[in-house]
Amino acid sequence: TSFGMTEKLLIVIFIIAVFYNLFGALSPETFYDSMFYHLGVPLQWILNNKIFVLPYNVSSNLPFNIQMFFMWVLLLDSSIFANLIIFFFFIIILYFPLIIY
C-alpha cells in the first residue's frame, strides 16, 4: 500500500518523538520532581529497608503505583533504567491509536 502525504508526515512526527524521548530516557535524571518524589522516596525506602511515610516529604503520602517499579529498578543502581520504563509506556501510548485505527 502507498502512504499519502498525511500518513508520511505522521510517521516522521512519530519517529522524531520516539528519538527525542529516547534521548531523554538515556540521560541522567535532573528534574526536581523526579529526584524528590518519583525516585527519591523509593530510594529512601531502599536505604531504610522498609516502606514508610517520610515526614519531610508530603508527596510520600500519595499513592505509589509506577514508583514501585522504580524501587525495583533502583535496587539495580540504575535510574536510567527507570527512565526506560517510562519510555516503554510512552511507546505503548503512541502505538495504541495505531491498533485502534
Contact map, one row per residue, 1 for C-alpha under 8 A:
11100000000000000000000000000000000000000000000000000000000000000000000000000000000000000000000000000
11110000000000000000000000000000000000000000000000000000000000000000000000000000000000000000000000000
11111111000000000000000000000000000000000000000000000000000000000000000000000000000000000000000000000
01111111000000000000000000000000000000000000000000000000000000000000000000000000000000000000000000000
00111111100000000000000000000000000000000000000000000000000000000000000000000000000000000000000000000
00111111110000000000000000000000000000000000000000000000000000000000000000000000000000000000000000000
00111111111000000000000000000000000000000000000000000000000000000000000000000000000000000000000000000
00111111111100000000000000000000000000000000000000000000000000000000000000000000000000000000000000000
00001111111110000000000000000000000000000000000000000000000000000000000000000000000000000000000000000
00000111111111000000000000000000000000000000000000000000000000000000000000000000000000000000000000000
00000011111111100000000000000000000000000000000000000000000000000000000000000000000000000000000000000
00000001111111110000000000000000000000000000000000000000000000000000000000000000000000000000000000000
00000000111111111000000000000000000000000000000000000000000000000000000000000000000000000000000000000
00000000011111111100000000000000000000000000000000000000000000000000000000000000000000000000010000000
00000000001111111110000000000000000000000000000000000000000000000000000000000000000000000000000000000
00000000000111111111000000000000000000000000000000000000000000000000000000000000000000000000000000000
00000000000011111111100000000000000000000000000000000000000000000000000000000000000000000000000000000
00000000000001111111110000000000000000000000000000000000000000000000000000000000000000000010000000000
00000000000000111111111000000000000000000000000000000000000000000000000000000000000000000000000000000
00000000000000011111111100000000000000000000000000000000000000000000000000000000000000000000000000000
00000000000000001111111110000000000000000000000000000000000000000000000000000000000000100000000000000
00000000000000000111111111000000000000000000000000000000000000000000000000000000000100100000000000000
00000000000000000011111111100000000000000000000000000000000000000000000000000000000000000000000000000
00000000000000000001111111100000000000000000000000000000000000000000000000000000000000000000000000000
00000000000000000000111111110000000000000000000000000000000000000000000000000001001101100000000000000
00000000000000000000011111110000000000000000000000000000000000000000000000000001001100000000000000000
00000000000000000000001111111000000000000000000000000000000000000000000000000001000000000000000000000
00000000000000000000000011111100000000000000000000000000000000000000000000000011000000000000000000000
00000000000000000000000000111110011000000000000000000000000000000000000000000011000000000000000000000
00000000000000000000000000011111011000000000000000000000000000000000000000000000000000000000000000000
00000000000000000000000000001111111000000000000000000000000000000000000000000000000000000000000000000
00000000000000000000000000000111111100000000000000000000000000000000000000000000000000000000000000000
00000000000000000000000000000011111111000000000000000000000000000000000000000000000000000000000000000
00000000000000000000000000001111111111110000000000000000000000000000000000000000000000000000000000000
00000000000000000000000000001111111111110000000000000000000000000000000000000000000000000000000000000
00000000000000000000000000000001111111111000000000000000000000000000000000000000000000000000000000000
00000000000000000000000000000000111111111000000000000000101100000000000000000000000000000000000000000
00000000000000000000000000000000111111111100000000000000000000000010010000000000000000000000000000000
00000000000000000000000000000000011111111110000000000000000000000010011000000010000000000000000000000
00000000000000000000000000000000011111111111000000000000000000000000000000000000000000000000000000000
00000000000000000000000000000000000111111111100000000100000100000000000000000000000000000000000000000
00000000000000000000000000000000000001111111110000000000000000000011011001000000000000000000000000000
00000000000000000000000000000000000000111111111000000000000000000000001001000000000000000000000000000
00000000000000000000000000000000000000011111111100000000000000000000000000000000000000000000000000000
00000000000000000000000000000000000000001111111111110000000000000000000000000000000000000000000000000
00000000000000000000000000000000000000000111111111000000000000000000001000100000000000000000000000000
00000000000000000000000000000000000000000011111110000000000000000000000000000000000000000000000000000
00000000000000000000000000000000000000000001111111100000000000000000000000000000000000000000000000000
00000000000000000000000000000000000000000000111111100000000000000000000000000000000000000000000000000
00000000000000000000000000000000000000000000110111110000000000000000000000000000000000000000000000000
00000000000000000000000000000000000000000000100111111000000000000000000000000000000000000000000000000
00000000000000000000000000000000000000000000100001111100000000000000000000000000000000000000000000000
00000000000000000000000000000000000000000000000000111110000110000000000000000000000000000000000000000
00000000000000000000000000000000000000001000000000011111110110000000000000000000000000000000000000000
00000000000000000000000000000000000000000000000000001111110000000000000000000000000000000000000000000
00000000000000000000000000000000000000000000000000000111110000000000000000000000000000000000000000000
00000000000000000000000000000000000010000000000000000111111100000000000000000000000000000000000000000
00000000000000000000000000000000000000000000000000000111111111000000000000000000000000000000000000000
00000000000000000000000000000000000010000000000000000000111111000000000000000000000000000000000000000
00000000000000000000000000000000000010001000000000001100111111100000000000000000000000000000000000000
00000000000000000000000000000000000000000000000000001100011111100000000000000000000000000000000000000
00000000000000000000000000000000000000000000000000000000011111110000000000000000000000000000000000000
00000000000000000000000000000000000000000000000000000000000111111000000000000000000000000000000000000
00000000000000000000000000000000000000000000000000000000000001111111000000000000000000000000000000000
00000000000000000000000000000000000000000000000000000000000000111111100000000000000000000000000000000
00000000000000000000000000000000000000000000000000000000000000011111110000000000000000000000000000000
00000000000000000000000000000000000001100100000000000000000000011111111000000000000000000000000000000
00000000000000000000000000000000000000000100000000000000000000011111111100000000000000000000000000000
00000000000000000000000000000000000000000000000000000000000000001111111110000000010000000000000000000
00000000000000000000000000000000000001100100000000000000000000000111111111000010010000000000000000000
00000000000000000000000000000000000000100110010000000000000000000011111111100000000000000000000000000
00000000000000000000000000000000000000000000000000000000000000000001111111110000000000000000000000000
00000000000000000000000000000000000000000000000000000000000000000000111111111110110000000000000000000
00000000000000000000000000000000000000000110000000000000000000000000011111111110010000000000000000000
00000000000000000000000000000000000000000000010000000000000000000000001111111100000000000000000000000
00000000000000000000000000000000000000000000000000000000000000000000000111111100000000000000000000000
00000000000000000000000000000000000000000000000000000000000000000000000011111110000000000000000000000
00000000000000000000000000000000000000000000000000000000000000000000000011111111110000000000000000000
00000000000000000000000000011000000000100000000000000000000000000000010011001111111000000000000000000
00000000000000000000000011111000000000000000000000000000000000000000000000000111111100000000000000000
00000000000000000000000000000000000000000000000000000000000000000000000010000111111110000000000000000
00000000000000000000000000000000000000000000000000000000000000000000110011000111111111000000000000000
00000000000000000000000011000000000000000000000000000000000000000000000000000011111111100000000000000
00000000000000000000010011000000000000000000000000000000000000000000000000000001111111110000000000000
00000000000000000000000000000000000000000000000000000000000000000000000000000000111111111000000000000
00000000000000000000000010000000000000000000000000000000000000000000000000000000011111111100000000000
00000000000000000000110010000000000000000000000000000000000000000000000000000000001111111110000000000
00000000000000000000000000000000000000000000000000000000000000000000000000000000000111111111000000000
00000000000000000000000000000000000000000000000000000000000000000000000000000000000011111111100000000
00000000000000000000000000000000000000000000000000000000000000000000000000000000000001111111110000000
00000000000000000100000000000000000000000000000000000000000000000000000000000000000000111111111000000
00000000000000000000000000000000000000000000000000000000000000000000000000000000000000011111111100000
00000000000000000000000000000000000000000000000000000000000000000000000000000000000000001111111110000
00000000000001000000000000000000000000000000000000000000000000000000000000000000000000000111111111000
00000000000000000000000000000000000000000000000000000000000000000000000000000000000000000011111111100
00000000000000000000000000000000000000000000000000000000000000000000000000000000000000000001111111110
00000000000000000000000000000000000000000000000000000000000000000000000000000000000000000000111111111
00000000000000000000000000000000000000000000000000000000000000000000000000000000000000000000011111111
00000000000000000000000000000000000000000000000000000000000000000000000000000000000000000000001111111
00000000000000000000000000000000000000000000000000000000000000000000000000000000000000000000000111111
00000000000000000000000000000000000000000000000000000000000000000000000000000000000000000000000011111
